[in-house]
Amino acid sequence: MALAYPDRHHVVAPISPRAFAHFGAKIQTRTTKLPLGAWNRQDLKEWCELLGFSPETFLSTEEIVAELLHLKPSILPVSPYQIDRAHRIGNELALLLARTATRAWVAAPNPLDTAMIERVQQVLGLAIVPCLVAPFDLRRVLARNQAVENKVQIQQSRPLHIADWKFPLSADPSQLVDQILQSAITLTATDVHFEPKAETVLVRFRINKNLISQPAVSPAHYQLIIKRIKMLGGMKHDQKGLIEDGSMTRTYDGIRYDFRFVAIPSRYEDSIVCRIFGSRQPLLGELGLQPRELGVLRWFCKMNGGMLITCGETTSGTTTTLYALLHDLRDSNKKIYTIEQPIEKHFDGAVQIQVDPQGPLTFGAILRAIMRGDPNIIMVSEIRDADSADAAINCTLSGHKVFTTLHAEDCAGTMARLHSSFRIDYITLAQTIRLLISQRLVRELCVCKREREPTGDELRPFPFIEIADPVICDPIGCEACNHTGFVGLMPVMEIMPIDEGMAALISSGAHAERLRQANLDRGYSNLERQACELLQTGRICMEDALKFVQLNRLSAIRN
């Protein structure tokens, strides 16, 4: 967009596509107040990198219309991105943008307020250059500055520990909850655990699969916290002693997070566990899978029907894997339903339905209703009982693609559990299931790790794997990993595609051990062999690799 002025040079600046679409309407209404066409932060970042521009050169619709409507020349409109580092001036509704030895640039929603300008001038002792800022952007900066002031301090000697909570004297429940959740996000925690005791309430964050103790809270503060969490999660905040699930979505520092709550009655008070999910959904190619596993998953995505079942312990990443698959299948020509209890992650590409096991919205009832809605793909968050198992199987038999999870030891154990616990015959299982996945999460070593050659005794518990130059790495710790030695979690995945040979074994009722051996004979590594490979290539530590060693192998070594 080029803006031409009689007494100035032409001004050329890019605008967002949405801004251009709304531009005509805003000119007709001669208004600069509607926040239409503003740049999306991610889009702006990508365009800046692509074109080599500074973010300040990208104009919003409001700035362009303000120019064309000839606002007072001395009033300079500023974009939201120009005030990101601004600070409030005293108690005034005004922000200090920049200052020199003689002048100060001050942004306010009403820059024509002469009384405010005079007060600011007295405070700063400089000539004031008034600038115009939208009220919404002013509130955003003020809220951010307040959050920084209230931000808790992290212990220098223990980087994963909060020094102390800075709860306000007013004990506002929203501030109590926000402070704890924001601290958990800052420390990259996946869970927050509240554990009531006789005279205090313990608070622990799960970081890289380990529970890290944080400062405890008083029972009085916890009463406010638990009531606030239940209200936000859609639970019965006025009742205690109930097992409840809840969820909510909040935005912190411009990033959306999905929270899942579970309330469990305990001796002194309801215990709350909060799981945290980032809004950004990783793609299949970003899960860190081996090429063969990734290829099998893409093979299943291209199939017209069939069932995929993932199994693993709690917090093993199965939900993330399912959503990555759904994202890969996302298409305007496909209808996707998800049935969850509760909804853990928001996914715009699907119709998401939350189960109410105590009401009419049970797994079975929802699945039967969905069948009348002409679905292409159905995701069932978990097979928990015979009702949900039968409904998922029937959907698959009718030609639909179904994704679900199940608690089982491994891929072969999934078949055994479906037959023994839910009474599904082996022939039906062989006809419907097309891919089984057993998944765990393991801590990935930081680049500060220390390499060394493995000894024979260290490798004895593991199966033999041909690696040219095996190394073992120990965690050290640096600033980048908060002195933990680990940079996050990575998946270890066993896959079992059901081809004709495997289907024949399943139909005959083959024992789980025979299915495991048949899968190994086809070249698909189990979790134990994959952990051994990750250990000898320096990606995980010995402590984590030993957790995958089969118990019978350890018993044989001890004997």
PAZA-234049 format. One line per 4 residues: for each residue y negated, x, z of C-alpha. Coordinates in Angstrom, 1 decimal, decimal comma, padded with zeros to 4 digits, always signed. Example, Ala and Ser with C-alpha at 12.3 -4.5 7.8 and 13.67 -1.06 7.14 Angstrom:
BEGIN
+004,5/+012,3/+007,8; +001,1/+013,7/+007,1
// end
This chain:
BEGIN
+000,0/+000,0/+000,0; -003,4/+001,4/-001,0; -006,6/+000,3/+000,8; -009,8/+000,9/-001,1
-013,3/+000,9/+000,5; -016,7/+001,2/-001,1; -017,9/+004,0/+001,2; -014,6/+005,7/+001,9
-011,7/+007,4/+000,1; -008,6/+005,3/-000,7; -006,1/+005,1/+002,1; -002,5/+005,0/+001,1
+000,2/+004,3/+003,6; +003,7/+002,9/+003,5; +004,5/-000,5/+005,1; +007,9/-002,0/+006,0
+009,6/-004,4/+003,6; +009,3/-007,2/+006,2; +005,6/-006,5/+006,5; +005,2/-006,9/+002,8
+007,1/-010,2/+002,8; +004,8/-011,6/+005,5; +001,6/-010,1/+004,2; +000,4/-012,9/+002,0
+000,9/-015,6/+004,7; -001,1/-013,5/+007,2; -004,0/-013,0/+004,8; -004,1/-016,8/+004,1
-004,2/-017,6/+007,8; -006,6/-014,8/+008,5; -004,9/-013,9/+011,7; -003,9/-010,6/+013,2
-002,1/-012,0/+016,3; +001,3/-012,9/+014,9; +003,7/-009,9/+015,4; +005,4/-010,4/+012,1
+006,6/-007,5/+009,9; +006,5/-004,8/+012,5; +008,6/-001,7/+011,8; +012,1/-001,6/+013,3
+012,3/+001,7/+015,3; +015,5/+002,8/+013,6; +014,2/+002,0/+010,1; +011,0/+003,8/+010,9
+012,8/+006,9/+012,0; +015,0/+007,0/+008,9; +012,0/+006,4/+006,5; +010,0/+009,2/+008,3
+012,9/+011,6/+007,8; +013,4/+010,6/+004,2; +009,7/+010,7/+003,1; +008,6/+013,5/+005,5
+005,8/+011,3/+007,0; +004,6/+011,2/+010,5; +005,3/+007,8/+012,3; +001,5/+007,2/+012,7
+001,1/+006,9/+008,9; +003,3/+003,9/+008,7; +001,1/+000,8/+009,1; +002,1/-002,5/+010,6
+001,0/-005,8/+009,1; -001,5/-006,3/+011,9; -003,3/-003,0/+011,1; -003,6/-003,8/+007,4
-004,9/-007,3/+007,9; -007,3/-006,0/+010,5; -008,7/-003,6/+008,0; -009,0/-006,2/+005,3
-010,7/-008,7/+007,7; -013,3/-006,0/+008,5; -013,0/-005,7/+012,2; -016,0/-004,1/+013,9
-016,1/-000,5/+012,5; -016,4/+001,0/+016,0; -013,1/-000,7/+017,1; -010,1/+001,3/+015,9
-006,8/-000,6/+015,8; -003,9/+001,5/+017,1; -000,2/+001,1/+016,2; +002,5/+000,7/+018,9
+003,7/+004,2/+018,1; +000,3/+005,8/+018,9; +000,4/+004,5/+022,5; +003,9/+005,7/+023,4
+002,5/+008,6/+025,4; -000,6/+006,7/+026,7; -001,3/+006,2/+030,4; -003,0/+003,5/+032,3
-006,5/+004,1/+033,6; -006,6/+003,0/+037,3; -005,9/-000,7/+037,7; -007,6/-001,6/+034,4
-005,7/-003,2/+031,5; -006,5/-000,2/+029,4; -004,8/+003,0/+028,2; -006,1/+006,5/+027,8
-005,0/+007,7/+024,3; -006,7/+011,0/+024,1; -009,7/+012,9/+025,4; -012,0/+015,8/+024,6
-014,7/+017,5/+026,6; -017,2/+014,7/+025,8; -015,2/+011,6/+024,6; -012,2/+009,5/+025,6
-010,3/+007,2/+023,3; -009,3/+004,0/+025,3; -007,1/+001,2/+024,0; -007,3/-002,3/+025,4
-006,5/-005,8/+024,2; -010,2/-006,7/+024,6; -012,2/-003,6/+023,7; -015,4/-005,7/+023,6
-015,3/-006,2/+027,3; -018,4/-004,2/+028,2; -017,8/-004,5/+032,0; -014,4/-002,9/+031,6
-015,7/-000,2/+029,3; -018,4/+000,7/+031,9; -015,9/+000,9/+034,7; -013,6/+003,1/+032,7
-016,6/+005,3/+031,7; -017,4/+005,8/+035,4; -013,8/+006,8/+036,2; -013,5/+009,2/+033,3
-017,1/+010,4/+033,1; -016,9/+010,6/+029,3; -018,2/+008,6/+026,4; -015,7/+005,9/+025,5
-014,4/+005,3/+022,0; -012,8/+001,7/+022,3; -009,6/+001,0/+020,4; -007,7/-002,2/+019,9
-004,1/-002,6/+021,1; -001,8/-005,7/+021,0; -001,2/-007,3/+024,5; +002,5/-007,1/+024,0
+002,3/-003,3/+023,3; +000,1/-002,9/+026,4; +002,6/-004,7/+028,6; +005,4/-002,5/+027,2
+003,7/+000,7/+028,1; +002,7/-000,5/+031,5; +006,3/-001,6/+032,2; +007,6/+001,8/+031,0
+005,1/+003,7/+033,3; +006,2/+001,6/+036,2; +009,8/+002,3/+035,5; +009,1/+006,0/+035,5
+007,3/+005,8/+038,8; +010,2/+004,0/+040,3; +012,9/+006,2/+038,8; +015,3/+007,8/+041,2
+015,7/+011,5/+041,5; +018,9/+013,3/+040,6; +020,1/+016,0/+043,0; +019,5/+019,5/+041,5
+022,7/+021,0/+043,0; +024,8/+018,0/+042,1; +023,6/+016,7/+038,7; +025,9/+013,6/+038,7
+024,6/+012,4/+042,1; +021,5/+010,3/+042,8; +019,4/+011,8/+045,6; +018,4/+008,4/+047,1
+017,5/+004,9/+046,0; +013,8/+004,0/+045,9; +014,1/+000,4/+046,7; +010,7/-001,3/+047,0
+009,5/-002,7/+050,3; +009,4/-006,2/+048,8; +013,2/-005,9/+048,0; +012,8/-007,7/+044,7
+016,4/-008,3/+043,6; +015,6/-007,7/+039,9; +014,2/-004,3/+040,7; +017,2/-003,4/+042,9
+019,7/-004,2/+040,2; +017,6/-002,6/+037,4; +017,3/+000,6/+039,3; +021,0/+001,0/+039,9
+022,0/+000,0/+036,3; +019,3/+002,2/+034,8; +020,5/+005,1/+036,9; +024,1/+004,5/+035,7
+023,0/+004,6/+032,1; +021,0/+007,8/+032,7; +024,1/+009,5/+034,0; +026,2/+008,1/+031,1
+028,4/+006,1/+033,5; +030,8/+003,5/+032,1; +031,4/+001,6/+035,3; +029,4/+000,8/+038,5
+031,5/-000,1/+041,6; +030,1/-001,8/+044,7; +032,6/-001,6/+047,6; +031,5/-003,4/+050,8
+032,5/-001,9/+054,2; +031,8/-002,9/+057,8; +028,3/-001,5/+058,1; +027,4/-000,3/+054,6
+028,2/-000,8/+050,9; +029,5/+002,1/+048,8; +028,2/+002,6/+045,3; +030,2/+004,7/+042,9
+029,7/+005,5/+039,2; +032,6/+006,2/+036,8; +031,6/+009,2/+034,7; +034,1/+010,8/+032,3
+036,9/+008,8/+034,0; +036,0/+010,1/+037,5; +034,4/+008,0/+040,3; +031,3/+009,7/+041,6
+029,9/+008,6/+044,9; +026,2/+007,6/+045,0; +023,9/+006,7/+048,0; +025,2/+003,7/+049,8
+023,1/+000,5/+050,1; +022,6/-001,7/+053,2; +024,4/-005,0/+053,6; +021,0/-006,8/+053,4
+020,1/-005,2/+050,1; +023,6/-005,9/+048,8; +023,2/-009,6/+049,5; +020,2/-009,6/+047,1
+022,1/-007,4/+044,6; +025,2/-009,5/+044,4; +023,2/-012,8/+044,1; +021,2/-011,3/+041,3
+024,2/-010,0/+039,4; +026,0/-013,3/+039,7; +022,9/-015,2/+038,4; +022,6/-012,7/+035,5
+026,3/-012,8/+034,7; +026,5/-016,6/+034,6; +028,7/-016,8/+037,8; +028,4/-019,1/+040,8
+025,9/-017,2/+042,8; +025,9/-019,7/+045,7; +029,6/-019,4/+046,4; +031,7/-016,5/+047,8
+035,4/-015,7/+047,9; +036,0/-016,6/+044,2; +037,4/-014,4/+041,5; +034,9/-014,6/+038,7
+034,0/-012,9/+035,4; +030,6/-012,7/+033,9; +028,5/-010,8/+031,3; +024,9/-010,3/+030,2
+022,8/-008,3/+027,8; +019,8/-006,2/+028,8; +017,5/-003,7/+027,1; +016,6/-000,4/+028,7
+014,3/+002,1/+026,9; +014,5/+000,1/+023,7; +018,3/+000,2/+023,6; +020,5/-002,9/+024,1
+023,4/-002,7/+026,5; +026,2/-005,2/+027,2; +027,4/-005,6/+030,8; +030,6/-007,1/+032,0
+031,0/-008,1/+035,6; +034,0/-009,0/+037,8; +033,7/-010,3/+041,3; +036,7/-009,9/+043,6
+036,8/-011,2/+047,2; +037,3/-008,4/+049,8; +037,4/-008,2/+053,6; +033,7/-008,0/+054,2
+032,0/-009,3/+051,1; +032,7/-009,9/+047,4; +033,2/-006,6/+045,6; +031,5/-006,2/+042,2
+032,5/-004,0/+039,3; +030,2/-003,7/+036,4; +031,3/-002,2/+033,0; +028,6/-000,9/+030,7
+028,9/-001,0/+026,9; +026,3/+000,6/+024,5; +025,0/-001,7/+021,8; +025,7/+000,8/+019,0
+029,2/+000,1/+017,7; +030,9/+003,3/+016,4; +032,5/+003,1/+013,0; +036,1/+004,0/+012,4
+035,2/+007,4/+011,0; +033,2/+008,2/+014,2; +036,1/+007,6/+016,7; +037,3/+011,2/+016,4
+040,7/+010,2/+015,0; +043,0/+012,5/+013,1; +043,1/+012,0/+009,3; +046,6/+010,4/+009,4
+045,7/+007,9/+012,1; +042,5/+007,0/+010,4; +044,3/+006,5/+007,1; +046,8/+004,1/+008,7
+044,0/+002,1/+010,3; +042,3/+001,8/+006,9; +045,6/+000,8/+005,3; +045,9/-002,1/+007,7
+042,4/-003,2/+007,0; +043,3/-003,6/+003,4; +046,2/-005,9/+004,1; +045,9/-009,6/+003,7
+047,5/-010,6/+006,9; +049,6/-009,5/+009,9; +049,0/-008,6/+013,5; +047,6/-005,4/+015,0
+048,2/-004,8/+018,7; +046,6/-002,1/+020,8; +047,9/-001,2/+024,2; +046,6/+001,1/+026,9
+045,4/+001,3/+030,5; +042,1/-000,2/+031,6; +039,0/+001,6/+030,1; +041,2/+003,3/+027,5
+038,9/+002,4/+024,6; +041,0/-000,4/+023,1; +038,1/-002,8/+022,8; +036,0/-000,1/+021,1
+038,8/+000,5/+018,6; +039,1/-003,3/+017,8; +035,4/-003,7/+017,3; +035,3/-000,6/+015,0
+038,0/-002,2/+012,9; +036,1/-005,5/+012,8; +033,0/-003,6/+011,7; +034,9/-002,0/+008,9
+036,2/-005,5/+007,8; +032,7/-007,1/+008,1; +032,0/-008,9/+004,9; +029,8/-011,9/+004,0
+032,9/-013,4/+002,2; +035,0/-013,4/+005,4; +035,0/-015,6/+008,4; +035,7/-013,7/+011,7
+036,3/-015,3/+015,1; +036,6/-013,4/+018,4; +038,2/-015,1/+021,5; +037,3/-013,1/+024,7
+037,3/-013,5/+028,4; +034,5/-012,7/+028,8; +032,5/-011,5/+025,7; +032,2/-007,8/+026,2
+030,2/-006,7/+023,2; +027,9/-008,7/+021,0; +028,9/-008,6/+017,3; +026,7/-010,3/+014,8
+029,4/-010,4/+012,2; +031,6/-012,8/+014,0; +031,7/-016,2/+015,8; +032,3/-015,1/+019,4
+033,9/-017,7/+021,8; +034,3/-017,2/+025,5; +037,5/-018,5/+027,2; +037,3/-020,7/+030,2
+040,8/-020,6/+031,7; +040,0/-023,3/+034,3; +038,6/-025,7/+031,7; +039,5/-026,9/+028,2
+038,6/-023,6/+026,5; +041,9/-021,8/+027,0; +043,2/-019,2/+024,6; +045,7/-021,6/+023,1
+043,2/-024,5/+022,7; +040,6/-022,2/+021,0; +043,1/-020,7/+018,6; +044,4/-024,1/+017,6
+040,8/-025,3/+017,0; +040,0/-022,1/+015,0; +042,9/-022,8/+012,7; +041,0/-025,8/+011,5
+037,9/-023,7/+010,9; +039,4/-021,7/+008,0; +039,3/-018,2/+009,5; +040,1/-015,0/+007,7
+040,2/-012,7/+010,7; +040,8/-013,5/+014,4; +040,4/-011,2/+017,4; +042,0/-012,2/+020,7
+040,7/-009,9/+023,4; +044,1/-009,8/+025,3; +047,5/-011,5/+025,3; +047,8/-012,5/+029,0
+050,4/-015,3/+029,0; +052,9/-017,1/+026,9; +050,3/-019,6/+025,7; +048,0/-017,0/+024,2
+051,0/-015,0/+022,8; +052,5/-018,1/+021,0; +049,1/-019,0/+019,6; +048,4/-015,5/+018,3
+051,9/-015,4/+016,7; +051,4/-018,8/+015,1; +048,1/-017,7/+013,6; +049,7/-014,6/+012,1
+052,6/-016,7/+010,7; +050,1/-018,9/+008,9; +048,8/-015,9/+006,9; +045,8/-014,8/+009,0
+044,9/-011,2/+010,2; +045,0/-011,0/+014,0; +043,8/-008,3/+016,3; +044,7/-008,2/+020,0
+045,5/-006,1/+023,0; +048,3/-006,0/+025,5; +049,1/-004,0/+028,6; +052,1/-001,9/+027,9
+053,3/+001,6/+028,3; +053,3/+002,6/+024,6; +054,0/+001,2/+021,1; +057,7/+000,7/+021,7
+057,0/-000,8/+025,1; +054,8/-003,4/+023,5; +057,8/-004,9/+021,7; +059,9/-004,9/+024,8
+057,1/-006,7/+026,8; +056,5/-009,3/+024,2; +060,2/-010,2/+024,2; +060,9/-010,0/+027,9
+057,6/-011,4/+029,4; +056,6/-013,9/+026,7; +060,1/-014,8/+025,3; +059,2/-014,1/+021,6
+062,3/-013,3/+019,6; +062,6/-009,9/+017,9; +062,9/-011,4/+014,4; +059,5/-013,1/+014,8
+058,0/-009,9/+016,1; +059,3/-008,0/+013,1; +057,8/-010,6/+010,7; +054,3/-010,8/+012,2
+053,4/-007,3/+013,6; +052,2/-004,8/+011,1; +050,7/-002,0/+013,3; +051,0/-001,0/+016,9
+048,5/+001,4/+018,6; +048,9/+003,1/+022,0; +045,6/+004,7/+023,1; +044,2/+006,7/+026,0
+040,8/+008,4/+026,6; +040,6/+012,0/+027,6; +037,7/+014,3/+028,6; +036,5/+016,6/+025,8
+035,5/+020,1/+026,8; +031,9/+021,3/+026,3; +031,2/+024,3/+024,1; +030,5/+026,3/+027,3
+034,3/+026,4/+027,8; +036,1/+029,7/+028,4; +038,9/+030,6/+026,1; +042,1/+032,5/+027,1
+045,7/+033,0/+025,9; +048,2/+030,6/+027,4; +051,1/+031,9/+029,4; +054,7/+030,9/+029,0
+054,8/+029,0/+032,3; +051,7/+027,0/+031,4; +053,4/+025,7/+028,2; +056,8/+025,0/+029,7
+056,0/+021,3/+030,5; +055,0/+020,6/+026,9; +057,0/+020,1/+023,8; +057,0/+022,9/+021,3
+054,3/+022,6/+018,6; +053,7/+025,2/+015,9; +050,2/+026,4/+016,2; +049,2/+029,8/+014,7
+046,9/+031,1/+017,4; +047,2/+028,9/+020,5; +044,4/+029,1/+023,1; +043,7/+027,3/+026,3
+040,2/+026,6/+027,5; +038,9/+026,0/+031,0; +035,7/+024,0/+031,8; +032,7/+026,0/+032,9
+029,6/+023,9/+033,0; +026,0/+024,2/+031,6; +022,8/+022,2/+031,3; +024,0/+020,3/+028,2
+027,0/+018,8/+030,1; +025,3/+018,4/+033,5; +027,4/+021,4/+034,8; +030,6/+019,3/+034,5
+032,2/+021,2/+031,7; +032,8/+018,0/+029,7; +030,7/+016,2/+027,1; +032,3/+012,8/+027,0
+035,6/+011,1/+026,2; +037,7/+011,2/+023,1; +040,7/+009,0/+022,0; +044,3/+010,1/+021,9
+046,2/+007,6/+019,8; +049,8/+007,0/+018,9; +050,4/+004,7/+016,0; +053,5/+002,8/+014,8
+053,2/+001,2/+011,4; +055,9/-001,5/+010,9; +057,5/-000,8/+007,6; +060,9/-002,2/+006,4
+062,9/+000,3/+008,3; +061,1/-000,3/+011,6; +061,2/-004,0/+011,0; +065,0/-003,8/+010,6
+065,3/-001,9/+013,9; +063,1/-004,4/+015,7; +065,0/-007,4/+014,3; +068,2/-006,0/+015,6
+066,8/-005,7/+019,1; +066,8/-001,9/+019,2; +066,0/-000,3/+022,5; +062,5/+001,0/+023,0
+063,7/+004,6/+023,1; +065,3/+004,2/+019,7; +062,0/+002,9/+018,3; +060,2/+005,9/+019,8
+062,6/+008,4/+018,2; +062,4/+006,6/+014,8; +058,6/+006,8/+014,9; +058,8/+010,5/+015,6
+061,3/+011,0/+012,8; +058,7/+009,5/+010,4; +056,2/+012,1/+011,5; +054,0/+010,1/+013,8
+053,2/+012,1/+017,0; +053,4/+010,4/+020,4; +050,7/+010,8/+023,0; +052,5/+013,8/+024,7
+052,6/+015,8/+021,5; +049,0/+015,0/+020,6; +047,8/+016,1/+024,1; +049,7/+019,3/+023,7
+048,0/+020,0/+020,3; +044,6/+019,2/+021,8; +045,3/+021,6/+024,7; +046,4/+024,5/+022,5
+043,4/+024,1/+020,2; +041,0/+024,2/+023,1; +039,7/+020,7/+023,0; +041,0/+019,4/+026,4
+041,8/+021,2/+029,7; +045,2/+021,8/+031,2; +044,6/+019,2/+034,0; +044,1/+016,4/+031,5
+046,9/+017,5/+029,2; +049,5/+017,3/+032,0; +048,7/+013,6/+032,5; +050,4/+012,9/+029,2
+053,6/+014,9/+029,9; +056,7/+012,6/+030,2; +058,1/+012,3/+033,7; +061,6/+013,1/+032,6
+060,4/+016,4/+031,2; +058,6/+017,3/+034,4; +061,7/+016,4/+036,5; +063,9/+018,7/+034,4
+061,5/+021,6/+034,8; +061,4/+021,2/+038,6; +065,1/+021,1/+038,8
// end
